[in-house]
């Protein structure tokens, strides 16, 4: 690790990515402990903290990576290219399961898809010169759009929004705001986003409906998604997307609040004073969120303004605690596991989405009912984990923990070899 890395931020990022991996890979989605699921609609579970925490951490890291605030064409191109690479990586997850190759099926098709995944991963995470990075990212984006909107049957309903797509957009906007504006302007932008989004969602009626509302199918964000992303949204709903267009706007505020924390860390104040300011700010944001929740409910799918303040507040407070323990008190015992996750988030994002999809493609006769097929992922859980536990929710969690454990071994190897995968 280089001296300029802030270990507590890497640990916080590692905690977040590890939790993401666990909640995204249960043995069975029908038997999951409630805290490891997203809220049904309004409300917030521990799982609902993962995504905004990652955006918050990304925002905090921007000033640490660019402390001098030098803005020129080279810097702009670097920011744009990194955003595009994240955006394109995220879209590929949605394309992977729909790739068709010369009529291949089963394992041959899986091998072909994995070969394409390796090529795309290398193109978007490989260490090329700046111009090559930009050309590759733009070329891949154009290919995506041609496949999605070019009347190709296999890709006409492929999802376009997603987690990394939103992170890429927020990174681009937050980076430019940091380099081109003062903290006062950043604060005004944040307030305008939060108040403006609240006003839009509660005062403007979605066309075709008599009153404004925040229900799943009839809110304004759902209407915008259905208008502009029809056929390319989250498969489970078809009429709205949890990472949709309108709800991406308030997520920018999450990144900007992270910016404030990063700029505070660059401040010449003592470390203890910084930790105090962060803790107080985190508590204040959380209280304000709970008050706002009365009229604008905390909601992850809509990314409501109260949700922004709650998650940013909790993120700021948790980070202040980690900063105090690790960077002030120099207490690092037990943090190595999270550190190895925190320095290599992109490879986890990429492969943890690809590997389960590939395993689903491998199927064979079910030992319990030979007339039926079972895929490899379900087989490992059904016959390797589930029989050893009376509580199916515990079995499902153990499967996720074992999967995360395998990732920990791989990430420990990458860490030891100083192999860091970046966009």
C-alpha positions as CSV (number, residue, x, y, z in Angstrom):
1,X,0.0,0.0,0.0
2,X,1.2,3.5,-0.7
3,X,1.5,6.0,2.1
4,X,-1.1,8.4,0.6
5,X,-3.9,5.8,0.9
6,X,-6.3,6.4,3.7
7,X,-6.6,2.9,5.3
8,X,-9.9,3.7,7.0
9,X,-11.6,4.6,3.7
10,X,-10.3,1.4,2.1
11,X,-11.6,-0.6,5.1
12,X,-15.0,1.1,4.8
13,X,-15.1,0.4,1.1
14,X,-14.1,-3.2,1.8
15,X,-16.9,-3.6,4.4
16,X,-19.4,-2.3,1.8
17,X,-18.2,-4.5,-1.1
18,X,-18.2,-7.6,1.2
19,X,-21.7,-6.9,2.4
20,X,-22.8,-6.4,-1.3
21,X,-21.3,-9.8,-2.2
22,X,-23.1,-11.5,0.7
23,X,-26.6,-10.0,0.0
24,X,-26.3,-10.6,-3.8
25,X,-25.5,-14.3,-3.5
26,X,-27.8,-16.2,-1.2
27,X,-28.3,-19.9,-1.6
28,X,-31.9,-19.3,-2.3
29,X,-33.7,-16.0,-2.8
30,X,-36.9,-17.5,-1.3
31,X,-35.2,-18.0,2.1
32,X,-33.2,-14.9,3.1
33,X,-33.1,-13.2,6.5
34,X,-35.0,-9.9,6.2
35,X,-32.1,-7.6,7.0
36,X,-30.3,-9.1,3.9
37,X,-33.1,-8.0,1.6
38,X,-34.0,-4.6,0.2
39,X,-37.1,-2.9,1.7
40,X,-40.2,-3.8,-0.1
41,X,-40.8,-0.1,-0.8
42,X,-40.6,2.6,1.9
43,X,-38.1,2.1,4.7
44,X,-34.4,1.1,4.9
45,X,-32.7,-2.2,5.7
46,X,-28.9,-2.8,6.1
47,X,-28.9,-4.0,2.5
48,X,-30.3,-0.6,1.4
49,X,-27.1,1.0,2.8
50,X,-24.7,-0.8,0.4
51,X,-25.2,1.2,-2.8
52,X,-25.3,4.7,-1.3
53,X,-22.3,3.9,0.9
54,X,-20.3,3.0,-2.2
55,X,-21.3,6.3,-3.9
56,X,-20.5,8.2,-0.7
57,X,-17.1,6.6,-0.4
58,X,-16.4,7.3,-4.1
59,X,-17.2,11.0,-3.5
60,X,-14.9,11.1,-0.4
61,X,-12.1,9.6,-2.4
62,X,-12.2,12.2,-5.2
63,X,-10.5,15.1,-3.3
64,X,-7.9,12.6,-1.9
65,X,-7.0,11.5,-5.4
66,X,-6.9,15.1,-6.7
67,X,-5.9,17.3,-3.8
68,X,-4.5,20.2,-5.9
69,X,-7.8,20.7,-7.9
70,X,-5.9,21.0,-11.2
71,X,-8.4,21.2,-14.1
72,X,-7.3,20.9,-17.8
73,X,-8.2,18.9,-20.9
74,X,-6.1,15.9,-19.8
75,X,-7.9,15.8,-16.4
76,X,-11.3,16.1,-18.0
77,X,-10.6,13.3,-20.5
78,X,-9.4,11.1,-17.6
79,X,-12.6,11.7,-15.7
80,X,-14.8,11.1,-18.7
81,X,-13.0,7.9,-19.7
82,X,-13.2,6.5,-16.2
83,X,-16.9,7.2,-16.0
84,X,-17.4,5.6,-19.4
85,X,-15.5,2.5,-18.4
86,X,-17.6,2.1,-15.2
87,X,-20.8,2.7,-17.3
88,X,-19.8,0.1,-19.9
89,X,-18.8,-2.5,-17.3
90,X,-22.2,-2.2,-15.7
91,X,-24.1,-2.6,-18.9
92,X,-22.1,-5.7,-19.8
93,X,-23.6,-7.5,-16.8
94,X,-27.0,-7.1,-18.4
95,X,-25.8,-8.3,-21.8
96,X,-23.8,-11.3,-20.6
97,X,-26.8,-13.6,-20.1
98,X,-28.3,-12.7,-23.5
99,X,-25.2,-13.2,-25.7
100,X,-25.9,-15.7,-28.5
101,X,-23.1,-17.3,-30.5
102,X,-23.7,-19.3,-33.7
103,X,-26.5,-21.3,-32.1
104,X,-24.3,-22.7,-29.3
105,X,-26.0,-23.9,-26.1
106,X,-25.0,-25.1,-22.6
107,X,-21.3,-25.3,-21.8
108,X,-20.0,-24.2,-25.2
109,X,-22.1,-21.1,-25.0
110,X,-20.9,-20.5,-21.5
111,X,-17.3,-20.7,-22.6
112,X,-18.0,-18.3,-25.5
113,X,-19.7,-15.8,-23.1
114,X,-16.8,-16.1,-20.7
115,X,-14.3,-15.4,-23.5
116,X,-16.2,-12.3,-24.4
117,X,-16.4,-11.3,-20.8
118,X,-12.6,-11.6,-20.5
119,X,-12.2,-9.5,-23.6
120,X,-14.6,-6.8,-22.4
121,X,-13.1,-6.9,-18.9
122,X,-9.6,-6.4,-20.3
123,X,-10.7,-3.6,-22.6
124,X,-12.3,-1.7,-19.7
125,X,-9.9,-2.5,-16.9
126,X,-6.6,-2.9,-18.8
127,X,-3.8,-0.4,-18.4
128,X,-3.6,1.3,-21.7
129,X,-2.7,4.8,-22.7
130,X,-5.4,7.5,-22.2
131,X,-6.4,7.6,-25.9
132,X,-6.8,3.9,-26.2
133,X,-8.9,3.7,-23.0
134,X,-11.3,6.3,-24.4
135,X,-11.6,4.7,-27.8
136,X,-12.3,1.3,-26.3
137,X,-14.9,2.6,-23.9
138,X,-16.7,4.6,-26.6
139,X,-16.6,1.8,-29.0
140,X,-18.1,-0.7,-26.5
141,X,-20.8,1.8,-25.6
142,X,-21.7,2.3,-29.3
143,X,-21.9,-1.5,-29.7
144,X,-24.2,-1.8,-26.7
145,X,-26.6,0.9,-28.1
146,X,-26.6,-0.7,-31.6
147,X,-27.5,-4.1,-30.1
148,X,-30.1,-2.6,-27.8
149,X,-31.9,-0.4,-30.3
150,X,-30.9,-2.0,-33.6
151,X,-33.9,-4.4,-33.8
152,X,-31.9,-7.4,-32.7
153,X,-34.3,-9.9,-31.1
154,X,-31.9,-11.2,-28.6
155,X,-31.1,-7.8,-27.1
156,X,-34.4,-5.8,-27.6
157,X,-35.2,-6.1,-23.8
158,X,-31.7,-6.0,-22.3
159,X,-31.6,-3.7,-19.3
160,X,-29.5,-0.5,-19.7
161,X,-29.5,1.1,-16.2
162,X,-27.6,-0.5,-13.3
163,X,-25.4,0.1,-10.2
164,X,-22.1,0.8,-12.0
165,X,-23.9,2.9,-14.6
166,X,-25.2,5.2,-11.9
167,X,-21.8,5.2,-10.1
168,X,-20.1,6.3,-13.4
169,X,-22.6,9.1,-13.8
170,X,-22.2,10.3,-10.2
171,X,-18.4,10.1,-10.4
172,X,-18.4,12.3,-13.6
173,X,-20.6,15.0,-12.2
174,X,-19.1,15.0,-8.7
175,X,-15.5,15.2,-10.0
176,X,-16.3,18.2,-12.2
177,X,-18.1,19.9,-9.4
178,X,-15.1,19.4,-7.1
179,X,-12.6,20.7,-9.7
180,X,-14.7,23.6,-11.0
181,X,-16.7,24.9,-8.0
182,X,-16.3,26.1,-4.4
183,X,-17.7,24.2,-1.4
184,X,-20.3,26.9,-1.1
185,X,-21.5,26.2,-4.7
186,X,-21.4,22.4,-4.0
187,X,-23.6,23.0,-1.0
188,X,-26.1,25.0,-3.0
189,X,-26.2,22.4,-5.7
190,X,-26.8,19.7,-3.1
191,X,-29.7,21.7,-1.5
192,X,-31.2,22.4,-4.9
193,X,-31.1,18.7,-5.9
194,X,-32.7,17.5,-2.7
195,X,-35.4,20.2,-2.5
196,X,-36.0,20.1,-6.3
197,X,-36.4,16.4,-6.4
198,X,-38.8,16.5,-3.4
199,X,-40.8,19.2,-5.2
200,X,-40.8,17.3,-8.5
201,X,-41.9,14.0,-7.0
202,X,-44.6,15.4,-4.7
203,X,-46.0,18.3,-6.7
204,X,-45.9,17.1,-10.3
205,X,-48.5,14.5,-11.3
206,X,-47.4,11.8,-13.6
207,X,-49.3,12.0,-16.9
208,X,-52.3,9.8,-16.9
209,X,-52.9,10.0,-13.1
210,X,-55.1,12.3,-11.2
211,X,-52.9,12.9,-8.1
212,X,-49.2,12.9,-7.2
213,X,-48.1,9.8,-5.4
214,X,-45.0,7.8,-4.5
215,X,-46.4,4.3,-5.3
216,X,-44.4,1.8,-7.3
217,X,-46.2,2.0,-10.7
218,X,-47.6,5.5,-10.6
219,X,-45.0,7.9,-9.4
220,X,-43.3,10.4,-11.7
221,X,-39.9,8.5,-11.8
222,X,-41.6,5.4,-13.0
223,X,-43.4,7.3,-15.7
224,X,-40.1,8.8,-16.9
225,X,-38.4,5.4,-16.9
226,X,-41.3,3.9,-18.8
227,X,-41.2,6.7,-21.4
228,X,-37.5,6.7,-22.0
229,X,-36.3,3.2,-21.1
230,X,-39.3,1.1,-22.3
231,X,-38.2,-2.4,-22.9
232,X,-34.8,-1.8,-21.3
233,X,-35.6,-1.7,-17.6
234,X,-35.3,-4.0,-14.6
235,X,-36.8,-7.3,-15.6
236,X,-38.8,-7.8,-12.4
237,X,-41.0,-4.8,-13.0
238,X,-41.0,-3.9,-16.7
239,X,-42.5,-0.5,-15.8
240,X,-39.8,1.2,-13.7
241,X,-36.2,0.7,-12.8
242,X,-34.6,1.1,-9.3
243,X,-31.6,2.7,-11.0
244,X,-33.7,4.7,-13.4
245,X,-33.3,8.1,-14.9
246,X,-35.0,10.5,-12.6
247,X,-33.8,8.8,-9.4
248,X,-30.2,9.1,-10.5
249,X,-30.4,12.9,-10.0
250,X,-30.6,12.7,-6.1
251,X,-27.8,10.1,-6.1
252,X,-25.5,12.9,-7.2
253,X,-26.2,14.6,-3.9
254,X,-25.0,11.4,-2.1
255,X,-21.7,11.8,-4.0
256,X,-21.4,15.5,-3.3
257,X,-21.8,14.9,0.5
258,X,-19.0,12.4,0.1
259,X,-17.0,15.2,-1.5
260,X,-17.4,17.4,1.6
261,X,-16.0,14.6,3.7
262,X,-13.0,14.2,1.4
263,X,-12.3,17.9,1.4
264,X,-12.5,17.9,5.2
265,X,-9.8,15.2,5.2
266,X,-7.6,17.4,3.1
267,X,-8.1,20.3,5.6
268,X,-5.1,21.2,7.8
269,X,-7.2,20.6,11.0
270,X,-6.0,18.0,13.4
271,X,-7.2,14.4,12.8
272,X,-9.2,14.4,16.0
273,X,-11.0,17.6,15.0
274,X,-11.9,16.1,11.6
275,X,-13.3,13.0,13.3
276,X,-15.4,15.2,15.6
277,X,-16.8,17.3,12.7
278,X,-17.6,14.1,10.7
279,X,-19.4,12.5,13.7
280,X,-21.5,15.6,14.4
281,X,-22.3,16.0,10.7
282,X,-23.4,12.4,10.4
283,X,-25.7,12.6,13.4
284,X,-27.2,15.9,12.1
285,X,-27.9,14.5,8.7
286,X,-29.5,11.4,10.1
287,X,-31.8,13.4,12.4
288,X,-32.8,15.7,9.4
289,X,-33.5,12.6,7.3
290,X,-35.8,11.1,10.0
291,X,-37.7,14.4,10.1
292,X,-38.0,14.7,6.4
293,X,-39.1,11.1,6.3
294,X,-42.4,12.3,7.7
295,X,-43.4,14.0,4.5
296,X,-41.0,12.4,2.0
297,X,-40.5,8.7,2.9
298,X,-37.1,7.1,3.0
299,X,-37.1,4.9,-0.2
300,X,-34.1,3.3,-1.9
301,X,-35.8,2.6,-5.2
302,X,-36.9,6.2,-5.6
303,X,-33.6,7.5,-3.9
304,X,-35.7,10.0,-2.0
305,X,-34.1,13.1,-0.5
306,X,-34.6,11.7,3.0
307,X,-32.9,8.5,1.9
308,X,-29.9,10.6,0.7
309,X,-29.6,12.3,4.0
310,X,-30.1,9.1,6.0
311,X,-27.5,7.0,4.1
312,X,-25.0,9.9,3.9
313,X,-25.5,10.6,7.6
314,X,-24.9,7.0,8.6
315,X,-22.0,6.7,6.2
316,X,-20.4,9.8,7.6
317,X,-20.8,8.7,11.2
318,X,-19.5,5.1,10.5
319,X,-16.5,6.5,8.6
320,X,-15.7,8.9,11.4
321,X,-15.6,5.9,13.8
322,X,-13.3,4.0,11.5
323,X,-11.1,7.0,10.9
324,X,-10.8,7.5,14.7
325,X,-10.0,3.9,15.3
326,X,-7.6,3.2,12.4
327,X,-6.0,6.5,11.4
328,X,-6.0,8.3,14.8
329,X,-5.7,5.5,17.4
330,X,-3.7,3.3,15.0
331,X,-5.9,0.3,15.8
332,X,-5.8,-2.0,12.8
333,X,-6.4,-5.4,14.3
334,X,-9.0,-7.3,12.3
335,X,-9.1,-4.9,9.4
336,X,-7.0,-6.8,7.0
337,X,-9.9,-8.8,5.6
338,X,-11.8,-5.7,4.8
339,X,-8.7,-3.9,3.4
340,X,-8.1,-6.6,0.8
341,X,-11.7,-6.2,-0.4
342,X,-11.5,-2.4,-0.3
343,X,-8.5,-2.0,-2.6
344,X,-9.9,-4.1,-5.4
345,X,-13.6,-3.3,-5.7
346,X,-13.9,-3.3,-9.5
347,X,-12.8,-6.9,-10.0
348,X,-15.3,-8.0,-7.4
349,X,-18.1,-6.0,-9.1
350,X,-17.2,-7.5,-12.4
351,X,-16.6,-11.2,-11.7
352,X,-19.1,-11.6,-8.9
353,X,-21.8,-10.7,-11.4
354,X,-20.4,-12.9,-14.2
355,X,-19.6,-16.1,-12.3
356,X,-23.1,-16.9,-10.9
357,X,-24.6,-16.2,-14.3
358,X,-22.1,-18.6,-15.9
359,X,-22.8,-21.3,-13.3
360,X,-26.5,-21.2,-14.0
361,X,-25.7,-22.1,-17.7
362,X,-24.2,-25.5,-16.6
363,X,-27.1,-28.0,-16.0
364,X,-27.5,-31.7,-15.7
365,X,-30.1,-34.2,-14.4
366,X,-31.4,-33.5,-10.9
367,X,-30.4,-36.4,-8.6
368,X,-33.7,-36.1,-6.8
369,X,-35.8,-36.0,-9.9
370,X,-33.8,-37.3,-12.9
371,X,-36.4,-36.1,-15.4
372,X,-35.7,-32.5,-14.4
373,X,-32.6,-30.4,-14.9
374,X,-30.7,-28.5,-12.2
375,X,-28.1,-25.9,-12.8
376,X,-24.7,-26.0,-11.1
377,X,-25.4,-23.0,-8.8
378,X,-28.6,-24.6,-7.4
379,X,-26.9,-28.0,-7.2
380,X,-24.1,-26.8,-5.0
381,X,-26.6,-25.2,-2.6
382,X,-29.3,-27.9,-2.7
383,X,-27.0,-30.8,-2.1
384,X,-23.9,-29.2,-0.7
385,X,-25.3,-26.8,1.9
386,X,-29.0,-27.0,2.5
387,X,-29.2,-30.6,3.9
388,X,-26.9,-29.6,6.8
389,X,-29.1,-26.9,8.3
390,X,-32.6,-27.1,9.8
391,X,-33.2,-23.4,9.1
392,X,-33.3,-22.7,5.4
393,X,-32.5,-19.1,5.9
394,X,-29.3,-20.0,7.8
395,X,-28.4,-22.4,5.0
396,X,-28.9,-19.6,2.4
397,X,-26.7,-17.3,4.5
398,X,-23.9,-19.9,4.9
399,X,-23.9,-20.3,1.1
400,X,-23.4,-16.6,0.7
401,X,-20.6,-16.5,3.3
402,X,-18.8,-19.4,1.7
403,X,-19.0,-17.6,-1.6
404,X,-17.6,-14.5,0.0
405,X,-14.9,-16.6,1.7
406,X,-13.7,-17.9,-1.7
407,X,-13.5,-14.3,-2.9
408,X,-11.5,-13.4,0.2
409,X,-8.9,-16.0,-0.7
410,X,-8.6,-14.7,-4.3
411,X,-8.4,-11.0,-3.1
412,X,-5.8,-12.0,-0.5
413,X,-3.7,-13.4,-3.4
414,X,-4.2,-10.2,-5.5
415,X,-3.2,-8.1,-2.5
416,X,-0.1,-10.1,-1.8
417,X,1.0,-9.8,-5.5
418,X,0.0,-6.1,-5.5
419,X,-2.5,-6.7,-8.3
420,X,-5.0,-3.9,-8.4
421,X,-7.7,-3.7,-11.0
422,X,-9.0,-0.3,-11.8
423,X,-11.1,1.5,-14.4
